[in-house]
Amino acid sequence: MPLTHEQILRFLSSVHPYDVLPREAVEAIEPAFVSQAFAAGDAIYAFGKELDGLYIIYEGEVEVTDENDVVVSNLGLRNSFGERGLLRDGLAATTAHATTDCTLLLLPAKGFDQLLKEHEAAQRFFDRSRSDKPVKADLATTQVETLMAQNPVTCDATDDVQAAAVLMRDKRVSSLCVTDGDSLTGIVTTRDLSGKVLAEALPVTTPISQIMTADPITLAPSAIGSDVLHAMMERRIGHVPIVEAGKLVGIVTQTDLTRFQAVSSAELVSEIARAKTAKDMAKVTTRIPQLLVQLVAGGRPHQVVTRLITDIADTATRRLLMLAERKLGPPPVPYLWLACGSQGRQEQTGVSDQDNCIILDDAVTDADREGYFAELAKFVCDGLDVCGYVYCPGDMMATNPQWCQPLSVWRGYFNSWVNKPVPEAQMLASVMFDLRPIGGYTGLFDNLQDKTLKMASKNSIFVAHMVSNSLKHTPPLGLLRGFATIRSGEHKNSLDLKHNGVVPVVDLGRVYALQGRLGEVNTRARLEAAQHAGVLSKSGGRDLLDAYDLIAETRLEHQANLVKAGAAPDNYLTPSTLSEFDRSHLRDAFVVIKSMQSAIGHGRGMLS
């Protein structure tokens, strides 16, 4: 029996994004929906065929497969599907069939287009790109929750001024928020202690209530940085408590504003370039997490954030090379220091180890290699570790004699890996295809990458192994629109956004660069170059880029949130911390990547 208008209206009111639309808007679009019944096993639509519209599951379950008949989604109540094809060319990007008896709601294509045109909330929900984010970080565009120190130090109004002074000293803060439970009742600062206690010769037993500023001005976390600055300038204060729903949640000080405006990649690069020791550099690199927070808060695209952060690592490496040469003397033969891994791809985040190697001129002697260059490698790698770029767990570093070799040996390595693609060779080749010169004589790298790409792309067995290797890391997709989270251990119930989110795209980008003989090393640049070269189709490449952007930026936002909370950044995100909107987008991004892996695994390249 067809659903009634009242049933459809009530149902839509419980489904995102219709639940956030005005009631009259939902009532206006409801008549466009048509209820359809499907028996278990029935086809709903087929890959490449024209779509009738957008589907929403009212009752039952639906299985979605890609063009290779690989399952990419199992959908249930309130899930919608078909939007990706509608947003591209109107042709289905997948195949869908009912796995149980189903009742679906169909919004015809014209109605879907009208929904997107008339309602921004719907457009944001169905648009998987991140193109609407701001791109400049300043106080006028940055929310207070990004600037504030969370969990401010507090005291009671009955505490005496000496206890307050001791607490400020021990916690190294210039103010205390006076609270009654979670509620803010006042604020006391070091200026209050000096101007009201010392200057007036009050006893140290004076209660805080007598000198505090009662009911101070506060702002909400949703305020912007310029609100704080204006409040400070107008009232001549240096501290603004942040209150949400009557509860104290943070505080912003003049120091916070100064730090926010002062931290920039250019400033950090400049300071590192002048540093005299690794310890001096480490004082600078400790500010990278704050830079990450600032860049993310300002809406910088992930490829810009990681590029700026990597520039700092590059500068530290070059400075250490210079200091090493000052200590050891001029190098006996030309050499080239290269980065691989995330530094090589210019994709470093708030969590990065070091991956590097050295190519030496063929005139090098064993004595020089085991003496001068071994000492140089140790000096630089030890210095990078001091700066927070920890030693590579797999020993993929220039301190390993295997990765400090003459050019002729390196050519032999690549020839061997390509011609004998055993698992270890695949791993090594994957790492070394991401090489990027950092310091030294770049002539040692000239033509090495081009010749290797040409040789490798012609070896069908090697390419097949590289494709297989790229499928080892899979997106964390579970059943019925859920995520396959980590099952045990320290990060139980979380998603590894690095190994199951970013790495699958990195691996596939490397394969496309190999297939197209593309010299780009950065993952996003590889995908764009592959799209332009025809290795990826335009529509499929656009889907993949959108998916990659969303996952990479979700990863950076997660790291920035940890830094703001006073924790060390990591790659482990708990899905429950995301809104339903963000979970839906993230899962759809994983679906795109799984479809892409299926396509390349079947030898068809990227999504068509």
Secondary structure, DSSP 8 states (H G I E B T S, - for coil): ----HHHHHHHHTTSTTGGGS-HHHHHHHGGG-EEEEE-TT-EEE-TTSB--EEEEEEES-EEEE-TTS-EEEEE-TT-EE-HHHHHHTSB-SSEEEESS-EEEEEEEHHHHHHHHHH-HHHHHHH----TTS----STTTSBHHHHSEES--EE-TTSBHHHHHHHHHHHT-SEEEEEETTEEEEEEEHHHIIIIIITTT--TT-BGGGTSEES---B-TTSBHHHHHHHHHHHT-SEEEEEETTEEEEEEEHHHHHHHHH--HHHHHHHHHH-SSHHHHHHHHTTHHHHHHHHHHTT--HHHHHHHHHHHHHHHHHHHHHHHHHHH-S-SS-EEEEE-HHHHTT---SS-B--EEEEE-TT--HHHHHTHHHHHHHHHHHHHHHTT-B--TT--STTSGGGEEEHHHHHHHHHHHHHS--HHHHHHHHHHTT-EEEEE-GGGTTTHHHHHHHHHHH-HHHHHHHHHHHTSS---B-STT-B----SSTTTT-EETIIIIIHHHHHHHHHHHHHHT----SHHHHHHHHHHHTSS-HHHHHHHHHHHHHHHHHHHHHHHHHHHTT----SEE-GGGS-HHHHHHHHHHHHHHHHHHHHHHTT--S--
